[in-house]
Amino acid sequence: MSMSARVEGFADARPHAQPQNQSDVEPRALRINQACKALSISRSSIYKAAAAGEIRLVKVAGRTLVPASEISRVLGEAV
């Protein structure tokens, strides 16, 4: 059996991975601008809320992010 026939047979035996669209994946954290839009508040209001302990911010690779769970919590409390 030739090498190419073995490679083709191996490739056919593996299940094909479906690429996942980024739009199908919910973000676990939002950038400040995205969080501002989601909450309909200004950047300064987000930072004031964080300073008051009303919303949690996290730093990842030098970026300040708002966990999606915090957005959900804040929106849930507003209802």
C-alpha positions in Angstrom: 0.0 0.0 0.0 1.4 3.4 -1.0 2.0 6.1 1.5 -0.6 8.4 -0.1 -3.3 5.6 0.1 -2.6 5.2 3.8 -2.8 8.9 4.4 -6.1 9.2 2.5 -7.5 6.2 4.5 -6.5 7.8 7.7 -8.0 11.1 6.8 -11.3 9.5 5.9 -11.4 7.5 9.2 -11.3 10.6 11.4 -14.5 12.6 12.2 -14.5 15.9 10.5 -14.3 18.8 12.9 -16.8 21.5 12.3 -15.2 25.0 12.5 -17.1 27.1 15.0 -18.1 30.5 13.9 -17.1 33.2 16.3 -20.7 34.6 16.1 -21.9 31.2 17.6 -19.8 31.6 20.7 -21.0 33.9 23.5 -18.2 36.0 24.9 -17.3 35.4 28.5 -16.1 39.0 28.9 -16.7 42.3 27.2 -14.4 45.2 26.6 -15.4 48.4 28.3 -16.9 49.9 25.2 -19.0 46.8 24.6 -20.2 46.7 28.2 -21.1 50.4 27.9 -23.4 49.6 25.0 -24.9 46.6 26.7 -25.7 48.6 29.8 -26.4 51.9 28.1 -24.0 53.8 30.3 -20.9 55.8 29.8 -17.3 54.7 30.3 -16.9 56.9 33.3 -20.1 55.3 34.8 -18.6 51.8 34.5 -15.4 52.9 36.2 -17.4 54.7 39.0 -19.6 51.6 39.5 -16.4 49.5 39.7 -14.9 51.9 42.3 -18.1 51.7 44.3 -18.0 47.8 44.2 -21.2 47.7 42.1 -19.6 45.9 39.1 -16.5 43.7 38.9 -13.8 44.4 36.3 -10.9 42.1 35.4 -7.6 42.7 33.8 -6.5 40.2 31.1 -3.3 40.8 29.1 -3.4 44.5 29.9 -7.1 44.9 28.9 -9.8 45.8 31.3 -12.8 43.5 30.7 -16.3 43.2 32.3 -17.3 39.5 32.8 -20.5 38.7 31.0 -21.9 37.3 34.3 -21.6 40.9 35.7 -23.5 42.3 32.8 -26.3 39.7 33.3 -26.3 40.4 37.1 -26.5 44.1 36.7 -29.3 43.9 34.1 -31.1 41.4 36.3 -31.0 43.8 39.3 -32.3 46.6 37.2 -35.6 44.8 36.4 
